Amino acid sequence: MKSSGSARKSEMMLKAAQRLFAEAGYEGVSMDLVAKTAGVSKATLYAHFESKEKLFAEILEAENGRIEDGDWIPERFEGDAEGVLRRFARGMASFFVDGRGLAVYRLFVTDLHRFPELVARFHAAGPLAMRSRVARLLAQMGERGALAIDDPTVAADHLIALVQGRLPFDRSIGLPPPSDAEIERHVESAVRFFLRGYAPRNPTDRR
């Protein structure tokens, strides 16, 4: 178990590496540069991360953990489908707007293909795990009659796509982050569209 001082030092190096990878790509960053940026010796960096690939993997795994620990995908549906969906949409939108989320997205689309095993791990623990949690939540909504959900996984894909929209693309090409008001309009539009598409059916509707 790492001491508090060691943990803080690891976090400092991870933040420096994440910023550098996002700015210069995997090939454009050396362990020397990470150490210099973090203000530590190269020996200290290697004592915490044995290689650049391990450091890269640690960054992605830390972000997967941040998503998993987020409170915007509740484990159980307790009612108020619209409120739950809005909470999820705001959380997901904020991920793509804030600096850390944008950095991870850039790493994912530009450099992760270099490491097939890492792709599988990150995808399973990140995007697939999030879709699974959303699908489970939507299935509960369907069981309670709050929404008409025939295939929770497909419904989860629809919801995620609606909320994501152009946010990651626009941010990845350097466009400024949307204002709070713009994010709120985007969230409301996505939630309303999803609710209309999955509105509970009339009991007499046999489709």
Buried (B, 14 or more C-beta within 10 A) or exposed (E): EEEEEEEEBBEBBBBBBBBBBBEEEBEEBEBEBBBBBBEBEEEBBBEBBEEBEEBBBBBBBBBBEBBEEBEBBEEEBEEEBEEBBBBBBBBBBBBBBEEBBBBBBBBBEBBBEEBEEBBEBBBEBBBEBBBBBBBBBBBBBBEEEBBBBEEBBEBBBBBBEBBBBEBBEBBBEEEEBBEEEEBBEBBEBBBBEBBEEBEBEEEEEEE
